[in-house]
Amino acid sequence: MTPHSWEFYVLRNDPQELNNCYDGLEYKCTMKELKAELLKQREELNETGVNCPEIQTIVDKHWNE
């Protein structure tokens, strides 16, 4: 089983998604912006994790990776 983790691919340069750029220093600001957008959309859609506590546990555990 693949462990839960963050993935970010620059599809223009890596269409086969072979190089996970999540930890790339040049993408730190992008990751921060994407996580902020994810939080915003979860709030707008009322995706609080209450109905799916197992998913919320994964989010909480891996949010700052």
N, C-alpha and C positions, 0 to 999 in steps of 0.2 A: 504494500500500500504506500502510495506517495504521501509524504508528510505535508501538512498544511503549511503554506508559505506564500509570500508575495512574489508575483512575477510581473515583469515589465519588458516588453520587446519593442524594439524600434523596427516596425514591419517594413519600412522603406529600405532598410539595410539588411534586415534579417527576416524575410518572408516565411521562412520555415520555423521560426521561433526556436532557434538553437542556442542563442546567447541571451540569458536573462540579465538585463541591465539594471535590475532593481537596486543593487548596491553601488551602482556607478556614481561617483562623486558628482559628475556633471548632471545627474538627474535628481539630486536631493530636493531641489525646489519643486520639480515636477511631482515627485512623490508626495510632498507636503500638500501641494495643490489638489492632487487627485484624492488624497485621503479626506481633505476638507470637503470636497465635492461629494464624496461617498457619504460622509456624515450628514451633509445637507439633504441629499436625496433620501437617505434612510429616514430622516425626520419628516420630510415632506410626505413620504409614503407610509408613515407610521410603522416603520420596520424597527421596532424598539428591541427586538429579541425576546419579548415576553412570550410570544407564541412559538418560538423556536429556541429554547434556552441552550440546546446543544450547539447551535450555530453561534449564538452570542458568546458562549464559552470559548469557542475557537477564535472569534474576533478579539475578545479581551486578551486572550493568551498571546496572540501573534501581532497585535496592533503596532507595537513599537519595534518590530523586527526590521 
